[in-house]
Amino acid sequence: MPQMMPMEWTLLYLTFLATFLMFNIMNYFAQLPNKQSKTKESINIHKTNWKW
């Protein structure tokens, strides 16, 4: 069985690399960022005074 020429290995590598990068880029940009709500929610802080 003849071996592949080095140029064919390079093209095969570039094909898989391009496919991998396109897949990752499409998944990255497919998600819309969460819009921040304009109303701020106040944080309730309950301070406990310890009396020993």
N, C-alpha and C positions, 0 to 999 in steps of 0.2 A: 504494500500500500504506500503510495508516494506521500512524502511529507508536504505540508503546505509551504509555500514560499514565504519568506519573512514579510513581504508586502501584504500578503493576504492576512497574516496574523495581525498586522497593524490595522488594516481596514476592519477586521473583525473586532478588535479591541475598541477602535473609535466608534463603531456602530453600537456596541453595548454601552460604552461610556455616554454617548449622545442620548441613547434611550433612557439610561438611568438618570441623567441630569434633567431631561425633559419631564420625566415622571415626577421627580422631586420638586422641580420648579412649579409644575401644574398643581401639585398637592399643597405647596406653600401658599400660592396665590389664590387657591380656590376658597379658602376660609376667609370670610369677612371679619375684620376686627370688631370687637365689641365696642359699641358706642357708649361713651361715658354719659351717665345721666346728669342732667343739669342740677338736680336737687341733691344737696349734700345730706347724707344721713349723719345725724349727731351720734357720737359715741358716748354711751352711758358709762360713766366711771363711778363705781361704788367704792368709796373709801371706807374702810373698816377701822374704827378706833379700838385697838386692843387694850383692854384694861386688865392688867395682871394683878 
